[in-house]
Amino acid sequence: MGYLASMRIWRGNSEAGQLVEHKVEVGEGEVVLDVIHRLQATEAPDLAVRWNCKAGKCGSCSAEINGKPSLMCMTRMNTFGEEEEITVTPLRAFPVIKDLVTDVSFNYKKAREIPAFKGPPRVPQVHRMFLVPGHLPRYS
């Protein structure tokens, strides 16, 4: 592994909680979510964290990293100094369920209310080839 990161992780629920300090190994090319998973595997198996795609598409691993809303799967550990303390807390905009997991049911409710996008009807495209003496064919 590369180095030991100093991380402060929110542990608690909607009624009470606190930041708990951990030293976690960090490997080259890892993101915050990788380090959180290592923490779960080695020291805190009861740490609640949500993730789904690990590709920055679904948003389920969103949290506040050093006070900034971020996706844990897209926040590279090499953006922080090795001596820098990293704080990971649940998003403030949503109620906390446990640890880093928040209640995002509001998002799903709103998504059902928004009508699906219907683009313009498809118009078949016609490609014509023009031959110009002494030139390569061109398309329009």
C-alpha atoms as one frame of an Amber mdcrd trajectory, in Angstrom:
protein
   0.000   0.000   0.000   0.961   3.643  -0.319   0.393   5.434   2.995  -1.932
   5.718   6.003  -4.632   8.329   5.583  -6.121  10.115   8.557  -9.892  10.030
   8.115 -12.734  11.352  10.241 -15.966   9.513   9.439 -19.440  10.476  10.691
 -20.956   7.669  12.760 -24.488   7.970  14.053 -28.117   8.414  13.074 -30.670
  11.220  12.815 -30.727  11.715  16.583 -27.059  11.670  17.540 -23.610  10.975
  16.198 -19.988  11.992  16.113 -16.900  12.035  13.947 -14.692   8.993  14.560
 -11.015   9.091  13.619  -9.418   6.249  11.673  -6.072   5.563  10.034  -6.694
   3.697   6.790  -4.265   2.379   4.201  -4.438   4.005   0.781  -3.196   2.441
  -2.437  -2.231   4.139  -5.667  -5.140   5.237  -7.848  -7.778   4.772  -5.164
 -10.857   6.887  -4.555 -12.488   7.749  -1.220 -15.029   4.937  -1.656 -12.196
   2.374  -1.938 -10.777   3.596   1.365 -14.223   3.524   3.017 -14.652  -0.089
   1.843 -11.231  -0.981   3.270 -12.267   0.619   6.564 -15.422  -1.534   6.560
 -13.395  -4.661   5.856 -10.737  -4.070   8.511 -12.005  -1.918  11.390 -15.659
  -0.938  11.121 -17.804  -3.732   9.630 -20.953  -1.974  10.868 -20.209   1.277
   8.988 -23.231   2.081   6.793 -22.433   3.453   3.354 -24.459   3.385   0.136
 -22.999   2.816  -3.308 -24.176   1.257  -6.522 -22.352   1.887  -9.797 -18.870
   3.094  -8.708 -18.792   5.013 -11.999 -20.120   8.457 -11.059 -23.517   7.876
 -12.683 -25.991   6.980  -9.923 -25.074   9.416  -7.136 -25.777   6.907  -4.375
 -22.304   7.318  -2.824 -22.703  11.078  -2.422 -21.349  12.543   0.799 -19.620
  15.673   1.995 -15.869  15.316   1.773 -14.081  18.046   3.695 -17.348  20.004
   3.680 -17.926  19.787  -0.084 -20.715  17.681  -1.612 -18.964  15.002  -3.663
 -19.239  11.507  -5.030 -16.999   9.188  -3.035 -16.467   7.013  -6.135 -15.109
   9.972  -8.126 -13.026  11.753  -5.471  -9.454  10.584  -5.909  -7.336  10.214
  -2.813  -4.354  11.787  -4.578  -6.215  15.133  -4.575  -5.455  15.291  -0.838
  -2.052  15.560   0.753  -0.805  12.464   2.553  -0.746  14.428   5.818  -4.164
  16.034   5.250  -7.040  14.904   7.432 -10.082  13.906   5.367 -13.558  14.319
   6.837 -16.469  12.356   5.355 -19.999  13.200   6.497 -23.495  12.532   5.114
 -25.044  15.147   2.847 -26.635  17.899   4.912 -29.528  18.268   2.469 -31.087
  14.910   3.421 -32.071  13.245   6.710 -29.484  10.794   8.054 -30.535   7.159
   8.327 -27.245   5.767   9.665 -23.615   6.837   9.306 -23.100   7.974   5.687
 -26.503   6.777   4.424 -29.186   9.425   3.942 -32.887   9.222   3.085 -33.087
  10.259  -0.566 -36.684   9.077  -1.109 -37.578  12.710  -1.917 -35.506  12.387
  -5.118 -37.434   9.309  -6.255 -40.784  10.942  -5.476 -39.876  14.017  -7.543
 -38.516  11.894 -10.388 -41.906  10.142 -10.686 -43.653  13.540 -10.958 -41.514
  14.767 -13.846 -42.811  13.638 -17.256 -40.422  11.678 -19.429 -38.577  13.670
 -22.089 -40.016  13.241 -25.559 -37.738  14.559 -28.239 -38.807  15.559 -31.727
 -40.034  12.777 -33.994 -37.274  11.004 -35.840 -36.702  12.263 -39.358 -34.923
   9.774 -41.580 -31.595  11.099 -42.744 -30.742  10.805 -46.393 -27.084  10.705
 -47.368 -26.182  11.557 -50.937 -22.837  10.962 -52.513 -21.557  13.588 -54.936
 -18.850  12.672 -57.363 -16.710  15.545 -58.508 -14.209  14.754 -61.219 -10.667
  14.737 -59.835 -11.775  14.788 -56.159 -12.571  12.224 -53.506 -16.263  11.576
 -52.906 -17.892  13.857 -50.357 -21.079  13.406 -48.387 -23.701  15.926 -47.471
